[in-house]
Amino acid sequence: MNYMDEHILSLKNKLNHDAASNNVNTNLSQADVPGQDNSVAEQNRVLRMGDELIPLEWKTILDGQVAVSIPKLFSLMPLEQAKFKYPSEHRPQVIYTSLEGTVNITFNSTESALEVDELPEFVEQMADVLRSVQPVRNWIGTEMIMNPYGLSIGMIRFVAAGVDTNLYNEMLLFVHEGQVTMGTFNCMESDMEAWLPVAENTVQSLHIVPSPSDSTFEKGVAFL
């Protein structure tokens, strides 16, 4: 078994517990985060969804090390609700959910060491794992991008069977401090087209928060 295979198997064990779920949470930091580039920050304050304008706000997550722009009406899922939806102790660390609880944005740091140039191969191996553990109804594919903040992100998109309905899933994989961080966006397949702008905004706004000596970012208050 090679070095990367060991990390894939470690993540596979976690994914096996989450196969039919679509939510999460534990601890997290959050705050309004000014962007390194004010013009980019301004673009992430409002998002158009059809005829609606959706207010957005910056959040810092994973001990204040990563920032992302999400809909302002999304909130952290209460821990008890997260435990119900994700009974396994392998549940992700952070979840933001819509008012109805049907659209979710989650993040989870891992202990899988990886170099940035190894990410494309890792994404393809993760895609193989997902096809083996998820009840996939429609495999959309994988993609590597570099977002406006210079963050390399691997994306895996597919539709899987949920408890009551099919779910659209978008997994995001990136490297921070030499380790893999995973994000997910999911919603009901029937709502997929309406919510894709939010998924795209998540990908485009993700970035590593510079240290205080490098920027004006402020670490948020921890939610326990």
SEDOTOR-649469 format. One line per 3 residues: number of its first residue (from 0); their letters; for each residue x, y, z of N, C-alpha, C, CB. Coordinates in steps of 0.05 Angstrom, whole numbers, plus 5000, padded with zeros to 4 digits. Glycine has a CB too. Example, Ala and Ser with C-alpha at 12.3 -4.5 7.8 and 13.67 -1.06 7.14 Angstrom:
2
0> as> 5264 4886 5156 5246 4910 5156 5264 4934 5156 5226 4911 5181 ~ 5257 4955 5142 5273 4979 5143 5258 5001 5157 5282 4988 5114
//
This chain:
224
0> mny> 5017 4976 5000 5000 5000 5000 5018 5025 5000 4981 5000 5025 ~ 5014 5044 4981 5031 5067 4980 5021 5089 4999 5032 5078 4952 ~ 5038 5110 5001 5033 5131 5021 5005 5144 5018 5055 5152 5019
3> mde> 4998 5151 4993 4973 5164 4988 4949 5145 4993 4971 5175 4960 ~ 4953 5120 4987 4931 5101 4992 4923 5100 5021 4939 5073 4983 ~ 4943 5102 5039 4937 5102 5068 4919 5125 5075 4963 5103 5084
6> hil> 4924 5149 5064 4908 5172 5070 4879 5169 5058 4921 5197 5059 ~ 4878 5158 5034 4852 5153 5022 4835 5134 5039 4855 5142 4993 ~ 4848 5113 5049 4833 5094 5066 4824 5106 5092 4850 5069 5072
9> slk> 4840 5124 5103 4833 5138 5128 4808 5155 5123 4856 5156 5138 ~ 4807 5169 5100 4783 5186 5094 4760 5168 5086 4790 5206 5072 ~ 4765 5145 5074 4743 5127 5066 4728 5118 5091 4754 5103 5050
12> nkl> 4743 5113 5113 4730 5104 5137 4710 5125 5147 4750 5098 5159 ~ 4717 5150 5144 4699 5172 5152 4675 5174 5134 4714 5198 5154 ~ 4681 5172 5107 4660 5175 5088 4639 5153 5090 4671 5175 5060
15> nhd> 4647 5129 5098 4629 5107 5101 4607 5113 5121 4643 5082 5109 ~ 4613 5130 5142 4594 5137 5162 4574 5158 5152 4608 5146 5187 ~ 4582 5172 5131 4566 5195 5122 4550 5190 5096 4584 5219 5118
18> aas> 4549 5165 5087 4539 5159 5060 4511 5170 5055 4539 5130 5056 ~ 4493 5169 5074 4465 5178 5068 4459 5204 5082 4446 5157 5076 ~ 4479 5218 5093 4473 5242 5109 4479 5267 5092 4490 5242 5134
21> nnv> 4470 5290 5104 4476 5315 5089 4480 5339 5108 4453 5321 5071 ~ 4491 5335 5132 4495 5357 5151 4518 5354 5171 4470 5361 5166 ~ 4522 5375 5192 4544 5374 5212 4548 5398 5231 4568 5370 5199
24> ntn> 4569 5394 5252 4579 5416 5269 4594 5407 5295 4557 5434 5277 ~ 4611 5424 5305 4620 5423 5333 4629 5450 5341 4644 5402 5337 ~ 4656 5456 5339 4666 5483 5347 4673 5499 5322 4690 5480 5365
27> lsq> 4672 5526 5325 4679 5542 5303 4682 5571 5310 4658 5540 5281 ~ 4698 5585 5295 4701 5614 5299 4687 5628 5276 4731 5622 5300 ~ 4675 5651 5282 4662 5665 5260 4664 5695 5265 4633 5657 5258
30> adv> 4665 5710 5243 4667 5739 5245 4662 5751 5218 4695 5747 5256 ~ 4656 5777 5217 4656 5791 5192 4685 5794 5184 4641 5819 5194 ~ 4692 5787 5160 4720 5787 5152 4725 5806 5129 4729 5759 5145
33> pgq> 4741 5827 5133 4747 5845 5111 4766 5831 5092 4760 5871 5121 ~ 4763 5834 5066 4779 5820 5047 4806 5833 5043 4766 5818 5020 ~ 4826 5817 5034 4852 5828 5027 4849 5849 5005 4871 5806 5018
36> dns> 4830 5844 4987 4824 5862 4965 4795 5871 4969 4828 5849 4937 ~ 4791 5897 4975 4764 5907 4982 4745 5902 4959 4766 5936 4989 ~ 4754 5903 4934 4736 5899 4912 4725 5871 4912 4749 5905 4885
39> vae> 4742 5851 4918 4733 5823 4920 4713 5820 4943 4757 5804 4923 ~ 4719 5833 4966 4701 5831 4989 4674 5843 4982 4713 5846 5013 ~ 4673 5865 4968 4648 5877 4960 4632 5858 4943 4652 5904 4945
42> qnr> 4645 5844 4925 4630 5826 4907 4618 5803 4922 4649 5815 4886 ~ 4628 5797 4946 4617 5774 4961 4597 5782 4982 4640 5760 4974 ~ 4585 5806 4980 4565 5815 4999 4537 5808 4991 4568 5844 5004
45> vlr> 4532 5806 4965 4505 5801 4955 4508 5781 4931 4490 5827 4946 ~ 4489 5762 4930 4489 5742 4909 4462 5741 4896 4497 5714 4920 ~ 4461 5741 4870 4435 5740 4856 4427 5711 4851 4435 5755 4830
48> mgd> 4403 5703 4861 4392 5677 4855 4365 5681 4842 4389 5660 4881 ~ 4365 5678 4815 4340 5684 4800 4333 5713 4803 4317 5666 4810 ~ 4310 5719 4814 4301 5747 4818 4308 5757 4846 4271 5749 4813
51> eli> 4321 5740 4862 4326 5748 4889 4355 5756 4893 4320 5726 4908 ~ 4360 5776 4911 4387 5783 4920 4391 5771 4948 4391 5814 4919 ~ 4411 5754 4950 4416 5740 4976 4440 5754 4990 4422 5710 4971
54> ple> 4435 5766 5013 4457 5778 5028 4477 5757 5037 4447 5794 5053 ~ 4503 5763 5035 4524 5745 5043 4540 5757 5066 4542 5738 5019 ~ 4554 5741 5081 4573 5751 5100 4597 5732 5103 4559 5755 5127
57> wkt> 4619 5744 5111 4643 5728 5115 4643 5714 5141 4668 5746 5113 ~ 4653 5689 5141 4657 5674 5165 4685 5663 5166 4636 5650 5167 ~ 4697 5662 5189 4722 5648 5192 4717 5621 5206 4744 5664 5207
60> ild> 4729 5600 5196 4724 5573 5206 4750 5559 5213 4708 5557 5186 ~ 4747 5536 5226 4770 5519 5232 4791 5535 5247 4782 5507 5206 ~ 4783 5544 5271 4801 5560 5289 4810 5586 5276 4825 5543 5297
63> gqv> 4793 5597 5260 4799 5623 5248 4820 5623 5226 4809 5642 5269 ~ 4826 5599 5215 4848 5597 5195 4838 5599 5166 4862 5571 5199 ~ 4812 5595 5162 4801 5595 5135 4777 5614 5135 4793 5566 5126
66> avs> 4773 5629 5113 4750 5647 5111 4733 5639 5087 4759 5676 5108 ~ 4707 5643 5089 4689 5636 5067 4665 5655 5069 4680 5606 5069 ~ 4653 5661 5046 4629 5678 5044 4605 5660 5040 4631 5698 5021
69> ipk> 4584 5663 5058 4561 5646 5057 4536 5663 5060 4561 5623 5078 ~ 4512 5653 5053 4487 5668 5056 4484 5676 5086 4463 5652 5047 ~ 4476 5701 5090 4473 5712 5116 4452 5697 5133 4466 5741 5115
72> lfs> 4432 5686 5120 4410 5672 5134 4418 5644 5143 4385 5671 5117 ~ 4441 5634 5133 4450 5608 5142 4460 5610 5171 4472 5597 5123 ~ 4457 5589 5186 4466 5589 5214 4479 5562 5220 4442 5594 5233
75> lmp> 4494 5563 5242 4507 5538 5251 4486 5518 5261 4528 5544 5274 ~ 4489 5494 5252 4471 5473 5261 4476 5467 5291 4473 5448 5244 ~ 4456 5467 5308 4460 5461 5336 4472 5433 5339 4433 5462 5351
78> leq> 4489 5430 5359 4504 5405 5362 4485 5381 5365 4522 5407 5386 ~ 4463 5384 5380 4445 5361 5384 4432 5353 5357 4423 5368 5404 ~ 4426 5372 5341 4414 5366 5314 4435 5352 5297 4404 5391 5300
81> akf> 4460 5362 5299 4482 5350 5283 4487 5321 5292 4508 5366 5286 ~ 4485 5316 5318 4489 5289 5328 4467 5270 5318 4490 5289 5359 ~ 4443 5281 5315 4420 5265 5306 4424 5258 5276 4393 5280 5309
84> kyp> 4433 5278 5260 4436 5273 5232 4462 5258 5226 4436 5300 5216 ~ 4482 5263 5242 4508 5249 5239 4514 5235 5265 4530 5269 5231 ~ 4503 5212 5270 4507 5198 5296 4536 5189 5299 4489 5174 5297
87> seh> 4551 5186 5277 4579 5178 5280 4596 5200 5291 4590 5169 5253 ~ 4616 5193 5307 4635 5212 5317 4653 5224 5296 4652 5200 5339 ~ 4651 5213 5271 4667 5223 5249 4653 5247 5235 4672 5201 5229
90> rpq> 4632 5258 5247 4618 5280 5234 4637 5303 5229 4594 5289 5252 ~ 4632 5319 5208 4649 5343 5202 4649 5362 5226 4640 5357 5177 ~ 4669 5379 5226 4672 5398 5249 4653 5422 5247 4700 5408 5250
93> viy> 4646 5430 5223 4631 5455 5219 4609 5451 5199 4650 5478 5209 ~ 4585 5460 5205 4563 5460 5185 4547 5486 5188 4545 5436 5188 ~ 4542 5499 5165 4523 5520 5163 4499 5509 5147 4535 5546 5149
96> tsl> 4475 5516 5156 4451 5504 5144 4430 5526 5138 4439 5482 5161 ~ 4414 5522 5118 4393 5541 5111 4371 5540 5132 4381 5535 5083 ~ 4352 5559 5130 4330 5560 5150 4315 5534 5151 4311 5583 5143
99> egt> 4311 5522 5128 4296 5497 5126 4313 5472 5132 4283 5493 5099 ~ 4339 5476 5134 4357 5454 5139 4362 5436 5115 4347 5437 5161 ~ 4355 5446 5091 4357 5429 5067 4382 5436 5050 4332 5433 5050
102> vni> 4395 5458 5056 4420 5465 5042 4442 5468 5063 4416 5492 5026 ~ 4464 5455 5058 4485 5454 5078 4513 5459 5066 4485 5427 5092 ~ 4529 5474 5081 4557 5479 5074 4574 5470 5098 4562 5509 5067
105> tfn> 4591 5450 5094 4606 5439 5116 4636 5440 5111 4597 5410 5121 ~ 4651 5439 5132 4681 5439 5130 4692 5420 5151 4692 5467 5133 ~ 4714 5407 5144 4727 5389 5162 4757 5387 5156 4714 5361 5160
108> ste> 4773 5392 5176 4802 5389 5173 4808 5359 5176 4819 5406 5192 ~ 4830 5350 5165 4838 5322 5167 4867 5321 5176 4834 5307 5140 ~ 4876 5297 5182 4904 5293 5189 4920 5281 5166 4906 5275 5214
111> sal> 4908 5283 5142 4921 5271 5118 4941 5291 5107 4900 5263 5097 ~ 4967 5285 5109 4988 5302 5098 4989 5301 5068 5015 5295 5110 ~ 4992 5324 5055 4991 5325 5026 5005 5350 5016 4962 5324 5015
114> evd> 5020 5348 4994 5032 5371 4981 5012 5381 4960 5059 5364 4967 ~ 5012 5407 4955 4993 5419 4936 4994 5406 4909 4998 5449 4933 ~ 5019 5399 4900 5021 5387 4873 5011 5358 4873 5050 5387 4864
117> elp> 5005 5346 4896 4993 5319 4897 4963 5320 4897 5003 5305 4922 ~ 4951 5344 4899 4922 5346 4902 4907 5335 4879 4915 5375 4905 ~ 4914 5340 4853 4899 5329 4831 4896 5298 4833 4911 5336 4805
120> efv> 4918 5284 4839 4917 5255 4842 4899 5247 4865 4945 5244 4845 ~ 4902 5262 4887 4886 5256 4911 4856 5259 4905 4894 5274 4934 ~ 4849 5280 4890 4821 5284 4883 4810 5261 4867 4818 5310 4867
123> eqm> 4826 5251 4847 4816 5228 4831 4813 5203 4848 4836 5223 4808 ~ 4831 5199 4867 4828 5175 4884 4804 5178 4903 4854 5171 4900 ~ 4800 5202 4912 4776 5207 4929 4750 5202 4913 4776 5235 4940
126> adv> 4751 5210 4887 4728 5206 4870 4722 5176 4868 4732 5218 4842 ~ 4743 5160 4865 4739 5131 4864 4727 5120 4890 4766 5117 4858 ~ 4737 5131 4913 4726 5123 4938 4696 5129 4941 4742 5136 4961
129> lrs> 4689 5154 4933 4661 5163 4935 4643 5145 4918 4659 5192 4926 ~ 4652 5138 4894 4636 5121 4877 4631 5093 4890 4649 5118 4849 ~ 4650 5085 4907 4647 5059 4920 4630 5059 4945 4674 5047 4926
132> vqp> 4628 5082 4959 4614 5083 4984 4588 5098 4984 4632 5095 5005 ~ 4584 5115 4963 4559 5131 4961 4539 5118 4942 4566 5159 4953 ~ 4514 5120 4948 4493 5110 4929 4489 5130 4907 4466 5104 4945
135> vrn> 4508 5131 4888 4509 5151 4867 4486 5146 4847 4536 5151 4853 ~ 4471 5167 4841 4450 5166 4821 4459 5180 4795 4425 5180 4831 ~ 4477 5200 4798 4486 5214 4774 4514 5225 4780 4467 5238 4766
138> wig> 4534 5214 4767 4562 5223 4771 4568 5246 4752 4582 5199 4767 ~ 4574 5269 4763 4578 5293 4746 4607 5296 4739 4568 5318 4760 ~ 4625 5292 4758 4654 5292 4751 4671 5307 4770 4657 5304 4724
141> tem> 4697 5310 4763 4717 5324 4780 4728 5347 4764 4739 5304 4788 ~ 4740 5366 4779 4752 5390 4767 4772 5402 4786 4730 5411 4759 ~ 4794 5412 4776 4813 5427 4791 4812 5456 4783 4842 5416 4788
144> imn> 4810 5475 4803 4810 5503 4796 4829 5518 4815 4781 5515 4799 ~ 4836 5542 4807 4849 5561 4826 4831 5585 4828 4878 5569 4815 ~ 4821 5591 4852 4801 5612 4855 4815 5639 4856 4785 5608 4881
147> pyg> 4799 5661 4858 4811 5688 4857 4831 5694 4879 4789 5708 4858 ~ 4830 5678 4901 4849 5682 4923 4874 5665 4920 4836 5676 4949 ~ 4877 5651 4897 4900 5635 4892 4900 5608 4906 4924 5650 4901
150> lsi> 4877 5599 4915 4874 5574 4929 4868 5552 4908 4853 5575 4951 ~ 4884 5531 4907 4879 5508 4890 4858 5490 4903 4905 5492 4883 ~ 4836 5485 4889 4814 5469 4900 4806 5447 4881 4790 5488 4906
153> gmi> 4804 5423 4891 4794 5401 4875 4764 5397 4881 4809 5375 4881 ~ 4748 5395 4861 4719 5392 4864 4709 5365 4853 4704 5415 4850 ~ 4691 5353 4868 4679 5327 4860 4649 5332 4862 4688 5303 4878
156> rfv> 4634 5327 4840 4605 5333 4840 4590 5307 4832 4599 5355 4820 ~ 4569 5302 4847 4552 5279 4841 4525 5282 4855 4566 5253 4850 ~ 4506 5266 4845 4479 5265 4858 4477 5237 4870 4456 5270 4837
159> aag> 4469 5236 4896 4467 5210 4910 4440 5208 4922 4489 5208 4932 ~ 4432 5183 4928 4406 5178 4941 4408 5185 4970 4398 5148 4937 ~ 4388 5201 4980 4386 5207 5008 4364 5191 5021 4381 5237 5012
162> vdt> 4357 5198 5045 4336 5184 5060 4309 5186 5046 4334 5193 5089 ~ 4302 5211 5038 4276 5216 5026 4277 5226 4997 4261 5237 5042 ~ 4301 5236 4989 4303 5247 4962 4332 5246 4953 4292 5276 4961
165> nly> 4337 5250 4927 4364 5251 4917 4377 5277 4925 4364 5248 4886 ~ 4403 5276 4931 4418 5300 4940 4440 5306 4921 4428 5295 4968 ~ 4443 5332 4914 4466 5342 4899 4488 5347 4919 4458 5367 4883
168> nem> 4512 5336 4913 4535 5339 4930 4559 5351 4914 4543 5312 4942 ~ 4572 5370 4927 4596 5381 4916 4618 5380 4937 4592 5411 4905 ~ 4638 5364 4934 4660 5362 4953 4683 5380 4944 4669 5333 4957
171> llf> 4694 5395 4963 4716 5413 4958 4740 5403 4974 4709 5442 4966 ~ 4763 5400 4961 4787 5391 4974 4810 5411 4969 4795 5362 4964 ~ 4823 5420 4990 4846 5437 4987 4866 5432 5009 4837 5467 4988
174> vhe> 4890 5442 5005 4912 5437 5024 4918 5462 5041 4938 5428 5009 ~ 4918 5458 5067 4925 5480 5085 4945 5470 5105 4900 5491 5099 ~ 4968 5484 5107 4990 5476 5125 4998 5447 5122 4981 5482 5154
177> gqv> 4999 5438 5096 5008 5412 5090 4988 5389 5095 5032 5406 5106 ~ 4963 5396 5101 4943 5376 5106 4917 5381 5090 4936 5375 5136 ~ 4903 5360 5084 4878 5362 5068 4855 5374 5085 4870 5335 5057
180> tmg> 4841 5393 5074 4817 5403 5086 4794 5397 5067 4818 5434 5092 ~ 4771 5387 5077 4749 5380 5061 4725 5399 5066 4740 5351 5065 ~ 4712 5408 5045 4687 5423 5048 4666 5408 5031 4691 5452 5038
183> tfn> 4641 5412 5038 4620 5401 5021 4597 5422 5019 4609 5375 5033 ~ 4584 5421 4997 4559 5435 4992 4539 5415 4984 4561 5458 4971 ~ 4515 5415 4996 4494 5396 4987 4466 5408 4990 4496 5370 5002
186> cme> 4449 5399 4973 4421 5407 4973 4405 5386 4959 4417 5435 4959 ~ 4378 5388 4959 4362 5369 4945 4366 5372 4915 4332 5372 4952 ~ 4366 5350 4901 4370 5351 4872 4350 5369 4858 4369 5323 4859
189> sdm> 4325 5370 4868 4304 5386 4856 4310 5416 4859 4277 5380 4869 ~ 4327 5423 4879 4334 5452 4884 4362 5458 4873 4333 5458 4913 ~ 4374 5439 4859 4402 5442 4851 4407 5467 4834 4410 5418 4836
192> eaw> 4391 5471 4813 4396 5494 4795 4394 5520 4810 4377 5493 4772 ~ 4374 5523 4828 4370 5548 4843 4394 5554 4861 4345 5546 4859 ~ 4406 5533 4873 4426 5538 4893 4455 5536 4883 4423 5518 4915
195> lpv> 4458 5529 4858 4486 5528 4847 4501 5554 4850 4484 5520 4818 ~ 4489 5578 4848 4504 5602 4852 4517 5604 4880 4487 5627 4848 ~ 4503 5593 4900 4514 5592 4927 4538 5573 4929 4493 5584 4948
198> aen> 4536 5550 4915 4558 5532 4915 4582 5545 4901 4550 5506 4900 ~ 4578 5558 4879 4599 5572 4864 4612 5594 4882 4589 5583 4838 ~ 4595 5609 4896 4606 5630 4913 4623 5619 4935 4582 5646 4925
201> tvq> 4615 5596 4946 4631 5583 4967 4659 5576 4956 4618 5557 4976 ~ 4661 5565 4932 4686 5557 4921 4703 5582 4915 4682 5541 4895 ~ 4691 5602 4903 4706 5626 4895 4715 5643 4918 4689 5642 4876
204> slh> 4702 5641 4941 4709 5659 4964 4727 5646 4984 4684 5667 4978 ~ 4730 5620 4983 4748 5605 5002 4776 5616 5001 4747 5575 4997 ~ 4788 5621 5024 4816 5628 5025 4827 5625 5053 4820 5656 5015
207> ivp> 4854 5622 5054 4868 5620 5080 4870 5648 5092 4896 5607 5076 ~ 4865 5650 5117 4866 5676 5131 4896 5682 5138 4849 5676 5157 ~ 4906 5704 5128 4934 5711 5135 4938 5716 5164 4943 5736 5119
210> sps> 4962 5713 5174 4968 5719 5202 4964 5748 5207 4997 5710 5209 ~ 4958 5756 5232 4953 5784 5239 4975 5803 5229 4950 5787 5269 ~ 4999 5794 5228 5021 5811 5220 5020 5817 5190 5047 5799 5227
213> dst> 5005 5800 5175 5004 5803 5146 4979 5817 5136 5005 5776 5134 ~ 4958 5820 5152 4933 5831 5142 4917 5843 5164 4917 5810 5127 ~ 4893 5852 5156 4874 5864 5176 4853 5844 5184 4862 5889 5164
216> fek> 4855 5819 5176 4835 5799 5184 4834 5797 5215 4841 5771 5172 ~ 4810 5794 5225 4806 5791 5253 4795 5763 5259 4788 5813 5264 ~ 4806 5750 5279 4796 5723 5286 4769 5726 5300 4816 5709 5304
219> gva> 4751 5708 5294 4724 5710 5305 4723 5699 5334 4705 5695 5288 ~ 4699 5700 5344 4694 5690 5371 4686 5661 5370 4671 5707 5385 ~ 4698 5645 5386 4692 5616 5386 4665 5610 5396 4713 5601 5402
222> fl> 4650 5592 5381 4624 5583 5390 4628 5556 5402 4604 5583 5366 ~ 4621 5552 5427 4625 5527 5441 4599 5511 5442 4636 5532 5469
//
